[in-house]
């Protein structure tokens, strides 16, 4: 799908350059601040949900669905609500992505993107929002640091021995294995998960 209209907030089109108090905001900056604001909103909603009755019901269903049902939790509705919340966040994200790029293509979402998201969640700590943010930051910075490995190998050995893209996959695999062996709850697990793994 192409020729998707850019995002507009009223008469304000984010694809145009705007000035505010003498500061010029280009299209990329406009989208960046919108995405940042919505990301913070999603984090706030997730934290509020985590500490609510619904969040505790989700945890109960995750741990033992039969016991949760015996305690009076409507597990069918709770699971449907979890799917609906995930689909809502995904739909909003997809709409923003389409408006930013102007087109949507299957090539935008390859297997490596899914692996990266899984690694972020597992590395940071499943079920803990700050841990997932830590995992996302680490796995976003690591590929940027690996860009300098190729020129470093060229300077040291006179040729590139291991391609940086292959090295990235090897390091991700090694990191996942080490996390599963040494810290199965992640680098920054939730206090509840940490107690479960210590017991």
Secondary structure by P-SEA (a helix, b strand, c coil): cccccccccccccccbbbbcccccccaaaaaaaaaaaaaaaaaaaaaaaaacaaaaaaaaaaacaaaaaaaccaaaaaaaaaaaaaaaaaaaaaaaaaaaacccccccccaaaaaaaaaaaaaaccccaaaaaaaaaaaaaaaaaacaaaaaaaaacccccccaaaaaaaaaaaaaaaaaccccccccccaaaaaaaac
